[in-house]
């Protein structure tokens, strides 16, 4: 699938332990010249954890997406659907069951 020109809403949820892996996927999508709209949940935007500081992730996501703003509130996210701001949405990370 070619992603050039596709508007992708890329939302980070609060599974902080997978952020580094998810950011690598974000980079791959950006290399395909997709137009990425960065979105973060309240917790992922505001909480520092043992996996990293929120501001460091915010800065890295802004750098990768070349966007100055990250949608991180309900009010900010509400227009996405009605205004058809995206062609597709990526919600990451999602929980995954690992076989042991």
Backbone as CSV, one residue per row, in Angstrom:
resi,resn,N_x,N_y,N_z,CA_x,CA_y,CA_z,C_x,C_y,C_z
1,UNK,0.835,-1.179,0.000,0.000,0.000,0.000,0.880,1.243,0.000
2,UNK,0.588,2.156,-0.852,1.289,3.437,-0.896,0.611,4.391,0.081
3,UNK,1.412,5.058,0.896,0.856,5.946,1.911,1.034,7.427,1.574
4,UNK,1.721,7.722,0.489,1.952,9.120,0.143,0.625,9.846,-0.031
5,UNK,0.495,10.957,0.714,-0.709,11.772,0.636,-1.882,11.276,1.462
6,UNK,-1.765,10.112,2.061,-2.833,9.582,2.910,-2.771,10.293,4.254
7,UNK,-3.909,10.764,4.749,-3.979,11.433,6.049,-4.217,10.364,7.116
8,UNK,-3.231,10.191,7.976,-3.285,9.153,9.002,-3.314,9.795,10.379
9,UNK,-4.372,9.538,11.136,-4.399,9.899,12.542,-3.664,8.811,13.293
10,UNK,-2.586,9.152,13.963,-1.764,8.166,14.681,-1.863,8.459,16.161
11,UNK,-2.604,7.612,16.881,-2.903,7.854,18.291,-2.078,6.944,19.203
12,UNK,-1.416,7.556,20.161,-0.674,6.833,21.198,-1.566,6.669,22.414
13,UNK,-1.655,5.442,22.906,-2.399,5.155,24.128,-1.398,4.961,25.264
14,UNK,-1.878,4.539,26.427,-1.042,4.504,27.620,-0.230,3.248,27.866
15,UNK,0.057,2.447,26.866,0.912,1.275,27.060,2.362,1.718,26.860
16,UNK,2.881,2.400,27.860,4.164,3.089,27.764,5.338,2.174,27.426
17,UNK,5.265,0.930,27.858,6.385,0.010,27.643,6.617,-0.286,26.162
18,UNK,5.666,0.036,25.315,5.818,-0.243,23.886,6.045,1.018,23.045
19,UNK,6.177,2.161,23.678,6.325,3.406,22.928,7.515,3.389,21.975
20,UNK,8.647,2.882,22.401,9.821,2.894,21.532,9.568,2.088,20.260
21,UNK,8.909,0.949,20.389,8.571,0.122,19.227,7.568,0.836,18.334
22,UNK,6.571,1.451,18.942,5.542,2.158,18.178,6.145,3.360,17.452
23,UNK,7.067,4.051,18.077,7.714,5.193,17.429,8.497,4.740,16.196
24,UNK,9.091,3.568,16.246,9.780,3.046,15.059,8.792,2.824,13.912
25,UNK,7.595,2.373,14.220,6.561,2.196,13.195,6.093,3.546,12.658
26,UNK,6.001,4.527,13.541,5.636,5.880,13.125,6.661,6.412,12.116
27,UNK,7.930,6.163,12.378,8.991,6.595,11.460,8.832,5.940,10.095
28,UNK,8.505,4.660,10.074,8.313,3.951,8.798,7.167,4.563,7.999
29,UNK,6.086,4.885,8.682,4.940,5.498,8.008,5.322,6.866,7.456
30,UNK,6.081,7.627,8.211,6.502,8.954,7.756,7.399,8.841,6.526
31,UNK,8.254,7.822,6.485,9.123,7.624,5.318,8.319,7.371,4.046
32,UNK,7.097,6.905,4.210,6.204,6.676,3.067,5.495,7.972,2.646
33,UNK,5.856,9.078,3.266,5.296,10.407,2.957,3.814,10.534,3.279
34,UNK,3.369,9.833,4.301,1.994,10.014,4.772,1.896,11.343,5.505
35,UNK,0.711,11.910,5.503,0.425,13.119,6.278,-0.110,12.654,7.626
36,UNK,0.722,12.717,8.649,0.385,12.162,9.958,-0.141,13.251,10.884
37,UNK,-1.288,12.969,11.479,-1.845,13.824,12.519,-1.582,13.112,13.847
38,UNK,-0.663,13.647,14.663,-0.340,12.977,15.918,-1.413,13.212,16.983
39,UNK,-1.746,12.143,17.677,-2.767,12.170,18.729,-2.215,11.388,19.912
40,UNK,-2.418,11.897,21.110,-2.006,11.173,22.309,-3.146,11.207,23.316
41,UNK,-3.325,10.097,24.009,-4.305,10.081,25.088,-3.835,11.016,26.197
42,UNK,-4.751,11.347,27.094,-4.421,12.217,28.216,-3.210,11.675,28.976
43,UNK,-3.242,10.399,29.322,-2.150,9.812,30.104,-0.842,9.774,29.330
44,UNK,-0.884,9.383,28.073,0.365,9.296,27.318,0.987,10.680,27.113
45,UNK,0.163,11.722,27.065,0.649,13.086,26.884,1.179,13.688,28.186
46,UNK,0.660,13.240,29.320,0.953,13.913,30.587,1.812,13.147,31.585
47,UNK,1.897,11.836,31.474,2.553,11.061,32.523,3.982,10.669,32.184
48,UNK,4.884,10.923,33.119,6.231,10.380,33.049,6.185,8.988,33.668
49,UNK,6.905,8.055,33.079,6.950,6.697,33.618,8.384,6.198,33.621
50,UNK,8.573,4.997,34.107,9.918,4.415,34.084,10.391,4.153,32.652
51,UNK,9.471,4.258,31.681,9.818,4.049,30.278,10.182,5.343,29.559
52,UNK,10.049,6.464,30.245,10.444,7.732,29.639,9.590,8.896,30.105
53,UNK,10.083,10.077,29.825,9.373,11.309,30.178,8.396,11.657,29.065
54,UNK,7.218,12.101,29.453,6.185,12.459,28.484,6.701,13.509,27.504
55,UNK,7.367,14.538,27.997,7.830,15.611,27.118,8.826,15.113,26.084
56,UNK,9.645,14.143,26.445,10.600,13.599,25.479,9.870,12.885,24.346
57,UNK,8.830,12.134,24.678,8.033,11.477,23.640,7.300,12.510,22.791
58,UNK,6.743,13.514,23.420,6.047,14.582,22.694,6.995,15.229,21.683
59,UNK,8.184,15.585,22.141,9.164,16.231,21.264,9.548,15.325,20.093
60,UNK,9.737,14.041,20.375,10.127,13.106,19.319,9.000,12.914,18.302
61,UNK,7.782,12.809,18.776,6.634,12.641,17.880,6.458,13.883,17.010
62,UNK,6.611,15.061,17.585,6.522,16.302,16.802,7.615,16.347,15.734
63,UNK,8.816,15.945,16.098,9.932,15.948,15.161,9.663,14.994,13.995
64,UNK,9.229,13.789,14.302,8.975,12.783,13.264,7.842,13.224,12.342
65,UNK,6.751,13.694,12.925,5.566,14.036,12.133,5.647,15.411,11.479
66,UNK,6.624,16.196,11.920,6.789,17.571,11.438,5.544,18.412,11.734
67,UNK,4.922,18.141,12.877,3.749,18.901,13.326,4.105,19.600,14.626
68,UNK,3.631,20.823,14.780,3.907,21.596,15.991,2.964,21.259,17.133
69,UNK,1.845,20.665,16.814,0.835,20.362,17.826,0.497,18.877,17.799
70,UNK,0.153,18.373,18.961,-0.350,17.011,19.102,-1.738,17.106,19.720
71,UNK,-2.696,16.482,19.089,-4.034,16.444,19.673,-3.946,15.589,20.931
72,UNK,-4.402,16.146,22.065,-4.279,15.403,23.322,-5.449,15.640,24.274
73,UNK,-6.506,16.247,23.764,-7.695,16.452,24.591,-8.915,15.937,23.836
74,UNK,-9.975,15.685,24.568,-11.222,15.263,23.928,-11.704,16.357,22.989
75,UNK,-11.634,17.595,23.436,-12.070,18.712,22.598,-11.252,18.788,21.308
76,UNK,-9.987,18.523,21.409,-9.131,18.552,20.223,-9.421,17.413,19.265
77,UNK,-9.819,16.265,19.820,-10.073,15.081,18.997,-11.466,15.069,18.379
78,UNK,-12.412,15.765,18.990,-13.804,15.706,18.524,-13.978,16.029,17.037
79,UNK,-13.278,16.994,16.457,-13.503,17.314,15.040,-12.975,16.265,14.049
80,UNK,-12.158,15.325,14.496,-11.518,14.383,13.571,-12.543,13.667,12.696
81,UNK,-13.576,13.101,13.291,-14.585,12.378,12.521,-15.478,13.270,11.700
82,UNK,-16.175,14.215,12.346,-17.115,15.055,11.598,-16.478,15.861,10.463
83,UNK,-15.241,16.298,10.665,-14.567,17.092,9.635,-13.758,16.228,8.672
84,UNK,-13.809,14.896,8.889,-13.092,13.956,8.016,-11.616,14.346,7.865
85,UNK,-10.958,14.533,9.008,-9.566,14.976,8.997,-8.580,13.864,8.649
86,UNK,-9.030,12.608,8.716,-8.135,11.493,8.414,-8.773,10.544,7.413
87,UNK,-7.906,9.840,6.692,-8.365,8.751,5.839,-8.411,7.445,6.631
88,UNK,-7.424,7.277,7.496,-7.362,6.106,8.366,-6.828,6.529,9.730
89,UNK,-7.062,5.665,10.717,-6.554,5.897,12.075,-5.734,4.690,12.509
90,UNK,-4.631,4.977,13.179,-3.818,3.948,13.827,-3.924,4.208,15.320
91,UNK,-4.331,3.204,16.066,-4.388,3.312,17.524,-3.302,2.387,18.053
92,UNK,-2.296,2.973,18.671,-1.159,2.173,19.097,-0.624,2.709,20.417
93,UNK,-0.100,1.959,21.222,-0.126,0.506,21.114,-1.469,-0.048,21.587
94,UNK,-1.813,-1.153,21.040,-2.992,-1.894,21.518,-2.478,-3.078,22.309
95,UNK,-3.260,-3.552,23.233,-2.842,-4.708,24.016,-2.672,-5.907,23.109
96,UNK,-1.732,-6.729,23.436,-1.460,-7.922,22.649,-1.201,-9.069,23.608
97,UNK,-1.783,-10.188,23.326,-1.543,-11.361,24.146,-0.320,-12.074,23.604
98,UNK,0.639,-12.279,24.461,1.858,-12.989,24.068,1.775,-14.421,24.556
99,UNK,2.187,-15.341,23.718,2.269,-16.738,24.132,3.539,-16.930,24.919
100,UNK,3.444,-17.667,26.004,4.657,-17.883,26.800,5.196,-19.271,26.610
